[in-house]
Amino acid sequence: MDDNSRKDIRVLLKTFGVRADEAIVGHLAKNPGVSGLRLKVTLSDQTDYGDQPPAEPLSLEVDGDINR
């Protein structure tokens, strides 16, 4: 894997992290009565591989709690 690929991955994940943080903070602000959140972050490959899909699809799920 070349450096450009790593850079693209980091940009994508950083953008997601910033936007997810803003969304979660905003959601908590709009729902002051909730003591915490149970969240799942899912990564799914949306690539059109045509007639040659990968042997194993790229997939990742991470669950976690956000406490107030």
C-alpha positions as CSV (number, residue, x, y, z in Angstrom):
1,M,0.0,0.0,0.0
2,D,1.4,3.4,-0.9
3,D,1.4,6.6,1.1
4,N,-1.4,8.1,-0.9
5,S,-3.7,5.3,0.2
6,R,-2.8,5.7,3.8
7,K,-3.4,9.5,3.5
8,D,-6.8,8.9,1.9
9,I,-7.7,6.5,4.7
10,R,-6.7,9.0,7.4
11,V,-8.6,11.8,5.8
12,L,-11.8,9.7,5.5
13,L,-11.5,8.5,9.2
14,K,-10.7,12.0,10.5
15,T,-13.7,13.5,8.6
16,F,-15.9,10.8,10.0
17,G,-14.6,11.3,13.5
18,V,-15.2,15.1,13.5
19,R,-18.7,14.7,12.0
20,A,-19.7,11.9,14.3
21,D,-18.5,13.9,17.3
22,E,-20.6,16.9,16.2
23,A,-23.7,14.6,15.6
24,I,-23.4,12.9,19.0
25,V,-22.9,16.1,20.9
26,G,-25.8,17.7,19.1
27,H,-28.0,14.6,19.8
28,L,-27.2,14.7,23.5
29,A,-28.0,18.4,23.6
30,K,-31.4,17.8,22.0
31,N,-32.1,14.9,24.4
32,P,-31.1,16.1,27.9
33,G,-33.1,13.4,29.7
34,V,-31.0,10.5,28.3
35,S,-28.3,9.2,30.6
36,G,-26.2,7.8,27.8
37,L,-26.2,6.3,24.3
38,R,-25.5,2.9,23.0
39,L,-24.0,3.3,19.6
40,K,-22.8,1.1,16.8
41,V,-20.4,2.3,14.1
42,T,-20.4,0.3,10.9
43,L,-17.9,0.3,8.1
44,S,-19.2,-1.3,4.8
45,D,-17.5,-1.4,1.4
46,Q,-19.7,0.3,-1.2
47,T,-17.4,-0.4,-4.1
48,D,-18.8,-1.8,-7.4
49,Y,-16.5,-4.7,-8.1
50,G,-18.5,-5.8,-11.1
51,D,-18.2,-9.5,-11.8
52,Q,-15.2,-10.0,-9.5
53,P,-16.2,-9.3,-5.9
54,P,-13.6,-9.9,-3.2
55,A,-13.5,-13.3,-1.5
56,E,-14.3,-11.6,1.8
57,P,-16.2,-8.4,1.9
58,L,-14.8,-5.5,3.9
59,S,-16.9,-5.1,7.0
60,L,-16.4,-3.8,10.5
61,E,-18.7,-3.0,13.4
62,V,-17.8,-1.4,16.7
63,D,-20.2,-1.0,19.6
64,G,-19.8,1.3,22.5
65,D,-21.5,3.4,25.2
66,I,-21.5,7.1,25.5
67,N,-22.1,8.2,29.1
68,R,-23.2,11.6,30.2
